[in-house]
Amino acid sequence: MAEPLIPTVDLSPFTKNDEDGKKKAMEVITKACSEYGFFQIVNHGVPINLLQRALDLSKVFFEYPSDEKLKSSPASNAPLPAGYNTQPQQSPDKNEYLLMFPPGSTFNVFPQNPPDFKRVLEDVFSKLTETGLLVETIVNQCLDLPPNFLKEYNHDRSWDFMVALRYFPATESENNGLTEHEDSNCISLVFQDEAGGLEVSKDGEWIPVIPAKGTLVVNISDVIQVLSNNKFKSATHRVVRPKGRSRYSFAFFYNLQGDKWVEPLPHFTKDIGESPKYRGFQYSEYLQLRLRNKTHPPTTPEDEIRITHYNITS
């Protein structure tokens, strides 16, 4: 039987101390992360009915008239536009979204309606934070880093954020929902409705990530790629909008605190006689460059800032 294009990994061995199951799961994750940075997880600790409830309530919210949604417009002092927003007119990405920081953050602007939405969003955020920590711990093991290295390096959870998204139906002339990109953070977790549309680049081809109930998609992001000196890849992915219907999804960004310095770790450079492939940078600097891609879209794809901006050319 052929291997599935996007492997699905059962995380229950990590909560049951099943050493054989852990070993097999880590082999699959290490292979996926070394090649293209994408895999799916089940038994991840987030209740399936909670994920479905979040999708259902987001559909209700995004169906409201604009004036109702705009009551949750972002505060001007937030580092990212927490609350309701749409992509800039000039953006090639065609979606609207609701962004939140961790529960209790003063930046959050929650909708009053539907009435249960705020509580469900906070519950989902808290559960995904726990799953992010578990996945980070597994990645730490797969990279053969000292125990708890990534957890101690990335201990500040105040920069994590989550986005509920609605992608508009494709038109006859175009279907771009989210342009090809890699995420800037550490690890991203995604769940999508049955419309699908998420695709990952593998061996030069775009592979659709078929929705499966209760499954979370994991993609390794730029920070892990730099720290590991390209041992693990930051996943290149995009969203293609379906025809005749909207697409709904949630993306959770297990992030890095902005003042953190990011550079290839000695474990993957001088300790093994390898040259670093990236120059070091402050994470907030990279975030600002990435945000500028959105606010001032480059005229050509080559001008878009990606992690290759920090490449050391030999």
C-alpha positions, -999 to 999 in steps of 0.1 A, spaced: 0 0 0 13 34 -10 23 59 17 -3 87 22 9 119 7 6 138 40 13 114 69 -10 113 99 6 107 133 -12 95 164 1 115 194 -14 92 220 19 73 226 34 106 240 7 108 267 6 71 275 44 66 276 43 40 248 80 40 239 75 18 208 47 41 196 68 72 203 97 58 183 75 51 152 58 85 154 91 103 157 105 85 126 75 96 106 77 132 119 114 135 114 111 123 78 82 147 70 100 177 86 133 169 69 116 168 35 89 194 35 77 203 70 41 191 70 22 164 88 -12 158 104 -20 147 140 -48 128 157 -53 122 194 -38 156 200 -58 166 231 -83 191 215 -119 178 217 -133 172 182 -167 187 192 -149 219 204 -132 223 170 -165 217 152 -183 242 175 -156 268 167 -161 263 130 -199 265 133 -198 297 153 -172 313 129 -196 306 100 -224 324 119 -201 354 127 -188 358 92 -223 357 77 -232 389 97 -235 422 79 -203 442 77 -215 468 103 -219 440 129 -185 425 122 -168 459 123 -179 464 159 -149 441 166 -124 462 147 -88 461 161 -74 485 186 -47 508 171 -20 498 196 -20 461 190 12 445 175 -11 426 151 -47 436 141 -65 416 169 -102 416 161 -121 415 128 -104 426 96 -102 420 59 -73 417 36 -61 451 20 -78 459 -13 -45 455 -32 -38 421 -16 -39 390 -38 -53 371 -7 -91 369 -6 -103 364 29 -116 380 60 -105 370 95 -108 374 133 -75 374 151 -69 369 188 -40 367 213 -40 345 244 -71 347 266 -67 377 289 -46 398 265 -56 434 266 -53 436 228 -82 412 222 -114 425 207 -141 398 207 -174 398 190 -205 400 212 -223 378 188 -228 349 185 -231 349 223 -210 318 229 -182 327 204 -158 344 229 -158 314 253 -153 289 226 -125 308 210 -107 311 244 -112 273 250 -98 264 216 -68 288 221 -60 272 254 -62 237 241 -41 245 210 -15 261 232 -11 227 251 -9 209 218 17 233 205 38 226 236 35 189 230 45 192 193 74 214 202 86 188 227 84 161 201 102 183 175 129 189 202 134 151 205 134 146 167 161 172 164 181 154 192 183 187 212 189 187 250 157 179 269 134 210 271 158 231 250 131 246 227 106 250 257 132 271 276 142 290 245 106 297 236 90 300 270 70 333 265 35 324 252 22 360 250 31 363 213 10 333 203 -20 341 182 -49 324 165 -69 334 134 -104 323 124 -107 327 86 -133 328 59 -122 325 23 -146 338 -3 -158 315 -31 -135 314 -62 -145 334 -92 -143 322 -128 -111 341 -133 -92 335 -100 -91 312 -70 -62 324 -48 -71 324 -11 -36 327 4 -5 331 -18 23 305 -16 44 312 15 61 298 46 50 308 82 75 330 101 69 315 136 79 282 152 50 257 146 16 263 131 -16 242 138 -45 243 114 -80 228 112 -102 234 82 -138 226 73 -148 201 47 -143 225 18 -105 219 19 -82 241 -2 -50 239 18 -21 226 -3 16 219 5 45 220 -18 64 186 -20 90 177 -46 78 205 -68 41 195 -67 12 210 -49 -4 183 -27 -39 189 -14 -44 184 24 -77 165 24 -98 175 55 -104 147 80 -126 153 110 -107 158 142 -73 161 125 -50 190 130 -25 199 104 10 208 116 35 228 97 71 236 107 79 273 103 108 296 96 123 298 132 127 260 134 143 259 100 169 286 110 176 271 144 181 236 128 202 251 100 178 236 74 177 202 90 140 207 93 121 226 65 97 254 68 66 242 50 57 260 17 19 261 15 -11 280 0 -49 281 1 -69 276 -31 -105 288 -28 -132 264 -38 -160 273 -63 -195 279 -51 -188 280 -14 -168 298 13 -140 280 31 -136 282 69 -105 274 89 -86 282 120 -48 287 121 -29 288 154 6 302 155 28 289 182 51 319 181 83 334 194 87 364 216 98 394 195 131 403 213 144 368 207 176 364 187 173 337 160 204 320 144 215 284 136 223 265 168 258 252 175 242 217 176 237 220 138 268 241 130 302 242 148 294 210 169 292 190 136 316 211 115 288 227 94 288 264 83 257 284 94 233 290 65 217 321 80 229 352 97 213 359 130 184 384 135 160 397 160 126 380 155 106 413 156 127 427 128 117 397 106 81 401 116 81 438 105 95 428 71 69 401 67 41 425 77 54 450 51 48 423 24 11 425 33 7 463 36 30 471 6 27 441 -17 59 438 -38 57 443 -75 74 410 -83 75 377 -62 113 380 -61 109 412 -40 89 395 -13 108 391 20 111 355 31 135 338 54 160 336 25 166 373 32 190 361 60 207 335 38 245 335 40 257 332 5 290 313 0 
